[in-house]
Amino acid sequence: MPLPTLPFPPFRKRARTEAEAPFVRREPVSGNRVRFKIAMVAFCSIYAIIGGRLVWWGAKPSDGGGYHGFAQVVADRPDLVDRNGEVLATDIKTASLFAEPRRILDPDEATELLTGVLPDLNARQLRTKLASGAGFVWLKRELTPKQQQQIFELGIPGIGFRTEKRRFYPGGNTASHIIGAVNVDNQGIAGMEKYIDDQGLRDIQNLGLAGKSELEPVKLSIDLRVQHIMRDELAAAMVRYKALAAGGVILDVETGEVLAMASLPDYNPNEPAEALKKENLNRMSAGVFEMGSTFKSFTTAMALDSGKVKITDVFNTNPFYVQGFTIKEFHSKHRPLSVPEIFQYSSNVGSAHEADIVGVEGHQAFLTRLGILSRMKTELPEVATPTQPKVWKKINSMTIAYGHGVATTPLQTAVGAVALMNGGYLIPPTFLPRTKEEADKLKKQVVSKRVSDEMRYLYDLNGERGSGRSAQVSGYRVGGKTGTAEKVVNGRYSGNKKFNAYLASFPIDAPRYVVLVVIDEPQVEEGKSNAQAAANAAPTAGAIIRRSAALLKVKPVFKEQGNSLLVSY
């Protein structure tokens, strides 16, 4: 078939004449190639930027909520270990559930299926998230392997899993108030977990420098074995004495290290929300209490250290009036008492006289020097500030002498006792390992060695013949001082609600450790006549020492039982 005739002749390029040629600019072939390459690079760059922005916009939630386009990678944390290398906290891998709502085909069906596996999810909120059209939303953090498998088998488009790190505490409640806890993003929120974040871990995590391989384990001063014993005996005491709460601490008198500390009720750091319950307060460092007659330890040491009182001095113990108040005995001996007897019989009147001799200013200064009245400095973030009268008067000094009028933390009380047992040196407490040489650089002399020796004698006397007899442990010579304080209820002292304590040291001839046990609102044990500290706090301290002394490397020493003939076969 012939081609159709064109209505006009095909265009032909006219040849340039010789005269026109000089005015035409001729470029080399290489110049065209350079321009082509530049154009291609610009084209690709523009489209790369556009593509990147599209990806970012697609991942950003349309509702402006708190979800980020790409989930933040949870940073690694160092393991926490006890002084013997036993793991207290470590990271494990876990799966978290997320959704890409723009890929969800049927939000209602997806909501129904997911709540069937995860009934704790709020169906209405879940449906709102799945129908939002956003690029990424978290649905549930830290799934169990079973939950992950069940959701995987549902086969819902737009639903996926992200591997994250979860903090795991193999000991559960054992040392919860010391170790602390982390939040869902693996950031420390309490205890030593928060401390190591505040020391720079959070900064290196934010810089992306906290890889697991680069992080050395953080060793704590506690002994997990002794910590278990402490918590076990306190839990038994709460049941035995039907108490509201209980607590205890063991301190090394040479280094200030905390070997064990527990406060019950406690919580499982694997479930950190439990830490928010009021009853789970760390009473040892974050609670303040009137410590009762344990304060007579400081009153007696103050009087002896002042030089105005000798250990051989004798005081009248008859009731007397001061500024409209009566100072009287709880159990009067109806006779004058020497300084050792004032301590052994826990004389309120005798202690008040000792404080009066020193004076109000001297009394306040001494307790400040021991750290009893100031906020304690240690690694734990949970530390309460002691309370004291705004203006100290004579009556305040006299009642504080026997434990009424100043509220401090039990841990501070134990730290003050360390100074009375170790030759007179106040050492800041620590939850990290510390050598004696390191402690020597930190310690401050707060009482003389003579006074420390005399206080050890008084602790031994009370342990052998006084209220501390129920804390004695064969072979370990436990000395100490009981304290039974009436709790303040609605601004008045309650006669039937007590806060009991036993402040002990062992072996008392050459002290290595100070032990403090507190029992909050104990009831009278069946077969006993009262609920004083000698009936509950002291025997609990003795039980802890009996089980832990060997682990603390204290060798028992037994008295010779006459002349016996040993025969070996």
HUKAJO-V121815 format. One record per residue. N is the residue number from 1. RES is the residue in one letter. PSI is psi in radians with two decimals (* if undefined). OMEGA is omega in radians with two decimals (none if undefined). D_FIRST is the distance of its C-alpha to the first C-alpha in Angstrom with 2 decimals. Layout:
{{N RES PSI OMEGA D_FIRST} {N RES PSI OMEGA D_FIRST}}
This chain:
{{1 M 2.21 -3.09 0.00} {2 P 2.51 3.11 3.83} {3 L 2.53 3.12 6.56} {4 P 2.60 -3.13 9.16} {5 T 2.29 3.14 12.23} {6 L 2.50 -3.13 15.24} {7 P -0.31 3.08 18.35} {8 F 2.70 -3.08 20.52} {9 P 2.58 3.12 20.41} {10 P 2.54 -3.12 20.57} {11 F 2.35 3.06 24.20} {12 R 2.36 -3.13 26.02} {13 K 2.27 -3.13 29.52} {14 R 2.36 3.11 32.13} {15 A 2.43 3.12 34.39} {16 R 2.54 3.11 38.02} {17 T 2.96 3.12 40.56} {18 E -0.60 -3.10 43.70} {19 A -0.53 -3.11 45.70} {20 E -0.46 -3.03 43.81} {21 A -0.72 -3.09 43.86} {22 P -0.42 -3.09 47.51} {23 F -0.04 3.14 47.00} {24 V 2.23 -3.14 44.34} {25 R 2.16 3.13 45.91} {26 R 2.25 -3.12 44.75} {27 E 2.62 3.11 45.55} {28 P 2.73 -3.12 45.80} {29 V -0.62 -3.12 43.38} {30 S -0.59 3.11 46.33} {31 G -0.69 3.09 46.91} {32 N -0.66 -3.14 43.47} {33 R -0.69 3.12 44.21} {34 V -0.79 3.13 47.56} {35 R -0.65 3.14 46.11} {36 F -0.73 3.14 43.49} {37 K -0.72 3.12 46.24} {38 I -0.74 3.14 48.40} {39 A -0.70 3.14 45.63} {40 M -0.73 3.12 45.01} {41 V -0.77 3.12 48.76} {42 A -0.73 3.14 49.13} {43 F -0.85 -3.11 46.19} {44 C -0.68 -3.14 47.61} {45 S -0.78 -3.12 51.15} {46 I -0.79 -3.11 50.20} {47 Y -0.50 3.06 48.39} {48 A -0.73 3.10 51.28} {49 I -0.79 3.13 53.74} {50 I -0.75 3.13 51.69} {51 G -0.72 3.12 51.37} {52 G -0.74 3.11 55.10} {53 R -0.65 3.11 56.00} {54 L -0.73 3.11 53.84} {55 V -0.75 -3.13 55.63} {56 W -0.79 3.12 59.00} {57 W -0.62 3.14 58.27} {58 G -0.55 -3.13 57.05} {59 A -0.41 -3.12 60.29} {60 K 2.32 3.14 62.58} {61 P 2.44 -3.09 64.04} {62 S -0.34 -3.07 62.92} {63 D 0.03 3.09 66.36} {64 G 0.37 -3.11 68.13} {65 G -2.92 -3.05 70.48} {66 G 0.20 -3.12 72.39} {67 Y 2.46 -3.12 69.79} {68 H 2.74 -3.07 68.18} {69 G -0.74 3.09 64.59} {70 F 2.27 -3.05 65.59} {71 A 2.38 3.12 68.84} {72 Q 2.34 3.11 71.59} {73 V 2.17 -3.12 72.50} {74 V 2.20 -3.02 76.13} {75 A 2.72 3.08 78.13} {76 D 2.70 3.03 80.36} {77 R 2.61 3.07 84.14} {78 P 2.64 3.03 86.86} {79 D 2.62 2.95 88.90} {80 L 2.31 -3.13 92.39} {81 V 2.75 3.10 95.10} {82 D -3.09 -3.03 98.85} {83 R -0.31 3.12 101.42} {84 N 0.12 3.11 101.05} {85 G 0.08 3.11 97.24} {86 E 2.32 -3.05 96.68} {87 V 2.23 3.08 93.40} {88 L -0.54 -3.14 93.91} {89 A 2.43 3.14 90.35} {90 T 2.87 3.09 86.99} {91 D 2.43 2.99 83.24} {92 I 2.76 3.14 81.21} {93 K 2.47 3.11 77.51} {94 T 2.81 -3.13 76.48} {95 A 2.46 3.05 73.31} {96 S 2.56 -3.03 72.60} {97 L 2.29 3.06 70.14} {98 F 2.95 3.12 67.54} {99 A 2.66 2.97 64.59} {100 E 1.55 -3.00 61.33} {101 P -0.55 -3.13 61.29} {102 R -0.27 3.12 57.70} {103 R -0.05 3.13 56.69} {104 I 2.14 -3.10 59.07} {105 L -0.73 -3.09 57.14} {106 D 1.66 -3.10 60.13} {107 P -0.63 -3.12 63.29} {108 D -0.81 3.14 65.43} {109 E -0.74 3.14 64.70} {110 A -0.69 3.12 65.13} {111 T -0.78 -3.13 68.44} {112 E -0.75 -3.11 69.73} {113 L -0.77 -3.08 68.87} {114 L -0.71 3.12 70.35} {115 T -0.34 3.04 73.59} {116 G -0.57 3.11 74.03} {117 V -0.63 -3.09 74.42} {118 L 1.34 -3.06 76.00} {119 P -0.28 -3.14 78.20} {120 D -0.19 3.10 79.89} {121 L 2.47 3.07 76.75} {122 N 2.01 -3.03 76.83} {123 A -0.71 -3.11 74.05} {124 R -0.81 3.13 73.55} {125 Q -0.67 3.13 73.31} {126 L -0.78 -3.13 71.04} {127 R -0.69 3.11 68.64} {128 T -0.75 3.11 68.59} {129 K -0.81 -3.06 67.71} {130 L -0.41 -3.13 64.93} {131 A 0.11 -3.03 63.36} {132 S -0.38 -3.08 63.69} {133 G 0.16 -3.14 60.23} {134 A 2.93 3.14 61.93} {135 G -0.52 -3.08 60.76} {136 F 2.30 3.01 64.01} {137 V 2.47 3.00 67.33} {138 W 2.44 3.07 70.29} {139 L -0.73 -3.10 71.33} {140 K 2.17 3.12 74.22} {141 R 2.59 3.01 75.81} {142 E 1.21 3.07 77.50} {143 L 2.73 2.96 76.42} {144 T 2.74 3.10 78.22} {145 P -0.63 3.12 76.27} {146 K -0.77 3.12 76.48} {147 Q -0.72 3.13 75.02} {148 Q -0.78 -3.13 72.18} {149 Q -0.72 -3.14 71.31} {150 Q -0.71 3.13 71.50} {151 I -0.68 3.11 69.17} {152 F -0.70 -3.12 66.75} {153 E -0.29 3.09 66.57} {154 L -0.50 3.08 65.60} {155 G 0.72 -3.12 62.19} {156 I 2.13 3.08 61.78} {157 P 2.48 3.12 58.77} {158 G 0.07 3.11 59.90} {159 I 2.30 -3.11 63.36} {160 G 3.11 -3.11 64.50} {161 F 2.58 3.06 67.57} {162 R 2.27 3.12 68.86} {163 T 2.17 3.13 71.51} {164 E 3.08 3.09 74.48} {165 K 2.37 3.12 78.03} {166 R 2.44 3.11 80.96} {167 R 2.33 -3.13 84.62} {168 F 2.35 -3.12 86.72} {169 Y 1.69 -3.06 90.53} {170 P -0.43 -3.13 91.86} {171 G -0.04 -3.13 95.39} {172 G -2.18 -3.06 94.46} {173 N -0.22 -2.90 97.37} {174 T -0.81 -3.10 99.70} {175 A 0.64 -2.97 99.38} {176 S -0.73 -3.08 97.11} {177 H -0.38 3.07 99.07} {178 I -0.88 -3.08 99.11} {179 I -0.75 -3.10 95.54} {180 G -2.61 -3.07 94.00} {181 A 2.96 3.08 90.40} {182 V 2.85 3.07 86.84} {183 N -3.00 -3.05 84.27} {184 V -0.36 3.11 80.85} {185 D 0.28 3.08 79.44} {186 N 0.54 3.09 82.08} {187 Q 2.36 -3.10 84.11} {188 G 2.31 -3.13 87.89} {189 I -0.12 -3.12 89.55} {190 A 2.79 3.03 93.12} {191 G -2.67 -3.12 95.67} {192 M -0.39 3.06 95.02} {193 E -0.76 3.12 91.28} {194 K -0.63 -3.13 91.35} {195 Y -0.81 -3.09 93.75} {196 I -0.50 3.02 91.44} {197 D -0.77 -3.11 88.56} {198 D -0.32 3.11 90.82} {199 Q 0.11 3.05 91.79} {200 G -0.18 -3.12 88.28} {201 L -0.73 -3.10 86.18} {202 R -0.63 -3.13 84.18} {203 D -0.78 -3.12 83.41} {204 I -0.43 3.02 82.12} {205 Q -0.75 -3.13 80.09} {206 N -0.46 3.11 78.42} {207 L -0.01 3.13 77.62} {208 G 0.42 -3.08 76.08} {209 L 0.11 -3.04 78.80} {210 A 1.05 3.05 80.44} {211 G 2.60 -3.06 78.86} {212 K -0.64 -3.07 80.89} {213 S -0.38 -3.11 81.50} {214 E -0.14 -3.03 83.06} {215 L 2.03 3.09 85.47} {216 E 2.56 3.08 88.92} {217 P 2.55 3.08 90.80} {218 V 2.04 -3.11 93.28} {219 K 2.33 3.08 96.72} {220 L 2.90 -3.10 99.11} {221 S -0.28 -3.03 102.89} {222 I 2.65 3.02 103.25} {223 D 2.01 -3.03 104.13} {224 L -0.58 3.13 102.01} {225 R -0.79 3.14 104.78} {226 V -0.63 3.09 107.38} {227 Q -0.73 3.11 104.93} {228 H -0.75 3.12 104.46} {229 I -0.80 3.14 108.24} {230 M -0.90 -3.10 108.68} {231 R -0.67 -3.12 106.14} {232 D -0.78 -3.13 107.42} {233 E -0.62 3.10 111.03} {234 L -0.70 3.11 110.12} {235 A -0.71 3.11 108.12} {236 A -0.66 3.13 111.11} {237 A -0.68 3.12 113.43} {238 M -0.69 3.12 111.37} {239 V -0.79 -3.07 111.71} {240 R -0.71 -3.07 115.35} {241 Y 0.15 3.12 116.50} {242 K 0.86 -3.02 113.98} {243 A 2.74 3.09 112.98} {244 L -0.67 -3.09 110.37} {245 A 2.97 3.11 109.14} {246 A 2.75 3.13 110.21} {247 G 2.86 3.12 109.47} {248 G 2.78 3.11 110.62} {249 V 2.58 3.02 110.19} {250 I 2.20 -3.12 111.46} {251 L 2.46 3.01 111.84} {252 D 2.13 -3.04 112.80} {253 V -0.28 -3.13 115.84} {254 E -0.47 -3.06 115.20} {255 T -0.31 -3.07 111.51} {256 G 0.11 -3.14 110.74} {257 E 2.47 3.01 107.93} {258 V 1.98 -3.14 107.08} {259 L -0.48 3.10 107.26} {260 A 2.52 3.04 106.49} {261 M 2.28 -3.13 106.08} {262 A 2.62 3.07 105.19} {263 S 2.14 -3.13 105.29} {264 L 2.47 0.07 105.02} {265 P 2.62 3.11 103.25} {266 D -2.76 -3.09 100.27} {267 Y 2.88 3.08 96.56} {268 N 2.00 -3.10 93.85} {269 P -0.26 3.01 91.69} {270 N -0.25 3.05 88.78} {271 E 1.28 -2.96 88.95} {272 P -0.35 3.12 89.60} {273 A -0.43 -3.14 89.70} {274 E -0.43 -3.12 93.13} {275 A -0.34 -3.09 94.51} {276 L -0.21 3.14 94.27} {277 K 2.37 -3.06 96.84} {278 K -0.68 -3.08 100.12} {279 E -0.26 -3.12 102.27} {280 N 0.32 3.10 100.40} {281 L 2.47 3.03 101.71} {282 N 1.63 -3.05 102.80} {283 R -0.36 -3.05 106.49} {284 M -0.60 -3.13 107.57} {285 S -0.36 -3.09 105.92} {286 A 0.08 3.09 104.27} {287 G 2.52 3.09 107.22} {288 V 2.44 -3.07 110.59} {289 F 2.65 2.92 113.81} {290 E 2.17 -2.97 117.54} {291 M 0.16 3.03 118.57} {292 G -2.53 -3.00 122.12} {293 S -0.13 3.00 124.88} {294 T -0.45 3.12 122.59} {295 F -0.31 3.10 123.04} {296 K -0.36 3.02 126.69} {297 S -0.81 -3.10 125.50} {298 F -0.62 3.12 124.45} {299 T -0.81 -3.14 127.53} {300 T -0.77 3.12 129.92} {301 A -0.71 3.12 128.08} {302 M -0.81 -3.11 128.13} {303 A -0.77 3.14 131.85} {304 L -0.66 -3.10 132.69} {305 D -0.44 -3.13 130.44} {306 S -0.37 -3.07 132.03} {307 G -0.07 -3.13 135.38} {308 K -0.21 -3.13 137.09} {309 V 2.34 3.04 137.21} {310 K 2.72 -3.11 138.47} {311 I -0.28 3.13 137.61} {312 T -0.05 -3.10 141.31} {313 D 2.70 -3.12 141.55} {314 V 2.43 -3.10 142.51} {315 F 2.53 3.02 141.39} {316 N 2.40 -3.11 142.79} {317 T 0.38 3.06 140.41} {318 N 2.59 3.09 141.97} {319 P 2.60 3.10 139.59} {320 F 2.83 -3.09 139.54} {321 Y 2.50 3.06 138.03} {322 V 2.11 3.10 135.77} {323 Q 0.73 3.06 134.21} {324 G 0.04 -3.14 134.68} {325 F 2.68 3.11 133.30} {326 T 2.20 3.03 135.14} {327 I 2.09 -3.10 134.38} {328 K 2.97 -3.11 135.55} {329 E 2.70 2.98 135.05} {330 F -0.77 3.02 132.89} {331 H 1.69 -3.06 135.42} {332 S 2.50 3.05 138.58} {333 K -0.11 3.07 141.05} {334 H 0.66 3.09 143.74} {335 R 2.85 3.05 144.86} {336 P 2.62 -3.12 143.87} {337 L 2.49 3.03 141.11} {338 S 2.96 -3.14 140.44} {339 V -0.80 3.08 136.97} {340 P -0.63 3.14 136.06} {341 E -0.64 3.07 137.31} {342 I -0.72 3.14 135.33} {343 F -0.79 -3.09 132.22} {344 Q -0.74 -3.10 133.20} {345 Y 0.06 3.08 134.18} {346 S 0.98 -3.07 131.38} {347 S 2.09 3.05 133.78} {348 N -0.79 -3.10 132.20} {349 V -0.79 3.12 135.40} {350 G -0.73 3.12 135.87} {351 S -0.67 3.11 132.28} {352 A -0.70 3.09 132.72} {353 H -0.70 3.12 135.86} {354 E -0.77 3.14 134.02} {355 A -0.66 -3.12 131.31} {356 D -0.64 3.13 133.99} {357 I -0.69 3.14 135.69} {358 V -0.67 -3.14 132.47} {359 G 2.75 -3.06 131.60} {360 V -0.86 -3.09 128.51} {361 E -0.72 3.13 126.85} {362 G -0.65 3.12 127.58} {363 H -0.87 -3.14 126.22} {364 Q -0.71 -3.14 122.92} {365 A -0.68 -3.12 122.57} {366 F -0.82 -3.14 123.21} {367 L -0.58 3.07 120.57} {368 T -0.71 3.14 118.10} {369 R -0.57 3.11 118.91} {370 L -0.10 3.13 118.16} {371 G 0.21 -3.07 114.76} {372 I -0.51 -3.01 115.75} {373 L -0.08 -3.09 115.08} {374 S 2.76 3.11 111.83} {375 R 2.19 -3.07 108.26} {376 M 2.49 3.08 107.88} {377 K 2.03 3.06 105.46} {378 T -3.13 -3.05 103.55} {379 E -0.54 -3.10 99.99} {380 L 2.28 3.09 99.58} {381 P -0.46 -3.06 98.04} {382 E 1.48 -3.14 99.98} {383 V 2.20 -3.12 103.38} {384 A 2.76 3.10 105.56} {385 T 2.21 3.14 107.98} {386 P 2.76 3.09 111.65} {387 T 2.58 3.14 113.60} {388 Q 2.88 3.12 117.08} {389 P 2.49 3.10 119.36} {390 K -0.69 3.08 118.34} {391 V 2.13 3.13 121.94} {392 W 2.17 3.02 124.16} {393 K 3.07 -3.11 127.66} {394 K -0.73 -3.13 130.58} {395 I -0.61 3.11 129.82} {396 N -0.81 -3.13 126.20} {397 S -0.71 -3.10 127.32} {398 M -0.71 3.14 129.81} {399 T -0.61 3.07 127.36} {400 I -0.52 3.13 124.60} {401 A -0.58 3.11 127.19} {402 Y 0.33 2.91 126.93} {403 G 0.18 3.11 123.22} {404 H 2.18 3.06 122.97} {405 G -0.32 3.05 121.22} {406 V 2.29 3.07 118.55} {407 A 2.20 -3.13 115.34} {408 T 3.04 3.13 113.45} {409 T 2.57 3.08 110.93} {410 P -0.64 -3.14 112.32} {411 L -0.70 3.11 110.55} {412 Q -0.61 3.09 112.42} {413 T -0.75 3.12 115.67} {414 A -0.69 3.12 115.02} {415 V -0.71 3.09 114.12} {416 G -0.66 3.13 117.40} {417 A -0.56 3.09 119.30} {418 V -0.74 -3.13 117.75} {419 A -0.48 3.13 119.57} {420 L -0.30 -3.06 122.85} {421 M -0.41 -2.97 122.41} {422 N 0.32 -3.12 121.04} {423 G 0.02 3.04 123.76} {424 G 0.27 -3.04 122.81} {425 Y 2.22 3.04 119.23} {426 L 2.17 -3.12 116.48} {427 I 2.20 3.11 113.10} {428 P 2.39 3.13 109.81} {429 P 2.65 3.13 108.24} {430 T 2.57 3.05 104.96} {431 F 0.21 3.08 102.37} {432 L 2.69 3.13 101.22} {433 P 2.47 3.13 103.11} {434 R 2.29 3.11 105.85} {435 T 2.88 3.11 108.39} {436 K -0.63 3.13 112.04} {437 E -0.70 3.10 111.61} {438 E -0.67 3.13 108.84} {439 A -0.63 -3.13 111.01} {440 D -0.51 3.13 113.96} {441 K -0.32 -3.09 111.96} {442 L -0.38 -2.98 111.31} {443 K 2.64 3.10 114.62} {444 K 2.37 3.11 117.20} {445 Q 2.10 -3.12 120.91} {446 V -0.40 2.98 121.80} {447 V 2.83 -3.11 125.12} {448 S 2.82 3.09 127.60} {449 K -0.61 3.11 127.81} {450 R -0.80 -3.14 131.23} {451 V -0.68 3.10 129.79} {452 S -0.73 3.10 127.00} {453 D -0.71 -3.13 129.64} {454 E -0.62 3.11 131.66} {455 M -0.62 3.06 128.63} {456 R -0.67 3.09 127.90} {457 Y -0.78 -3.13 131.52} {458 L -0.68 3.07 131.17} {459 Y -0.72 3.13 127.91} {460 D -0.74 3.13 129.65} {461 L -0.80 -3.12 132.67} {462 N -0.55 3.11 130.58} {463 G -0.60 -3.12 128.57} {464 E -0.68 -2.97 131.72} {465 R -0.23 -3.04 133.98} {466 G -2.55 -3.04 132.03} {467 S -0.15 -3.14 128.95} {468 G 0.10 -3.09 126.79} {469 R -0.57 -3.10 128.55} {470 S -0.06 3.10 125.82} {471 A 0.01 -3.09 123.31} {472 Q 2.46 3.09 125.32} {473 V 2.14 -3.09 123.59} {474 S 2.18 3.08 125.80} {475 G -0.17 -3.03 125.50} {476 Y -0.10 3.04 123.58} {477 R 1.44 -3.12 126.14} {478 V 2.19 3.04 124.17} {479 G 2.78 3.14 125.63} {480 G -3.02 -3.13 124.38} {481 K 2.28 3.09 124.87} {482 T 2.81 3.04 123.97} {483 G 2.19 3.09 122.83} {484 T 1.86 -3.09 122.78} {485 A 2.37 3.03 121.40} {486 E 2.32 -3.13 121.35} {487 K 2.61 3.11 117.93} {488 V 2.14 3.11 117.61} {489 V 2.09 -3.12 116.44} {490 N 0.69 3.06 116.11} {491 G 0.05 -3.14 118.10} {492 R 2.63 3.09 121.01} {493 Y 2.31 -3.14 121.90} {494 S 2.24 -3.11 121.39} {495 G -0.36 -3.08 124.11} {496 N 0.13 3.06 121.96} {497 K 1.99 -3.02 118.75} {498 K 2.66 3.01 119.17} {499 F 1.88 -3.02 117.15} {500 N 2.63 -3.13 118.79} {501 A 2.64 2.95 118.48} {502 Y 2.10 -3.11 119.98} {503 L 1.95 -2.97 119.75} {504 A 2.85 3.02 120.64} {505 S 2.56 3.12 120.75} {506 F 2.75 -0.36 121.27} {507 P 2.34 -2.87 122.97} {508 I -0.39 3.11 125.32} {509 D -0.47 3.07 127.53} {510 A 1.36 -2.96 124.52} {511 P 2.35 3.03 121.69} {512 R -0.53 -3.06 118.13} {513 Y 2.60 2.96 116.38} {514 V 2.34 -3.14 116.73} {515 V 2.26 3.06 115.65} {516 L 2.27 3.07 115.32} {517 V 2.33 3.07 114.74} {518 V 2.48 3.10 114.42} {519 I 2.09 -3.07 114.55} {520 D 2.08 3.12 113.54} {521 E 0.97 3.06 115.54} {522 P 2.67 3.07 116.98} {523 Q 2.84 -3.14 119.00} {524 V 2.18 3.12 122.33} {525 E 2.55 3.14 121.80} {526 E 2.27 -3.13 123.57} {527 G -0.10 3.12 127.01} {528 K 2.79 -3.07 127.13} {529 S -0.30 -3.10 129.17} {530 N 3.08 3.13 126.74} {531 A 0.61 3.11 123.28} {532 Q 2.90 -3.08 124.40} {533 A -0.57 3.13 122.46} {534 A -0.36 -3.10 124.96} {535 A -0.17 -3.10 123.92} {536 N -0.95 -3.11 120.13} {537 A -0.74 -3.12 118.74} {538 A -0.88 3.12 121.28} {539 P -0.51 3.09 120.80} {540 T -0.73 3.08 117.02} {541 A -0.72 3.11 117.35} {542 G -0.70 3.13 119.61} {543 A -0.69 3.11 117.07} {544 I -0.78 3.14 114.34} {545 I -0.73 -3.12 116.63} {546 R -0.72 -3.08 117.79} {547 R -0.44 -3.00 114.25} {548 S -0.25 -3.04 112.81} {549 A -0.78 -3.13 115.69} {550 A -0.66 3.12 115.00} {551 L -0.46 3.10 111.29} {552 L 0.16 3.04 112.42} {553 K 0.65 3.04 114.47} {554 V 2.08 -3.11 117.85} {555 K 2.36 3.12 120.43} {556 P 2.59 3.08 123.03} {557 V 2.11 -3.09 126.68} {558 F 2.45 3.12 129.27} {559 K 2.60 3.11 132.93} {560 E 2.33 -3.13 135.46} {561 Q 1.19 3.12 136.99} {562 G -2.99 3.13 140.53} {563 N 1.87 -3.14 141.55} {564 S 2.56 3.14 139.66} {565 L 2.13 3.14 139.73} {566 L 2.18 -3.14 136.35} {567 V 2.28 3.11 136.29} {568 S 2.57 -3.11 133.30} {569 Y * none 132.96}}
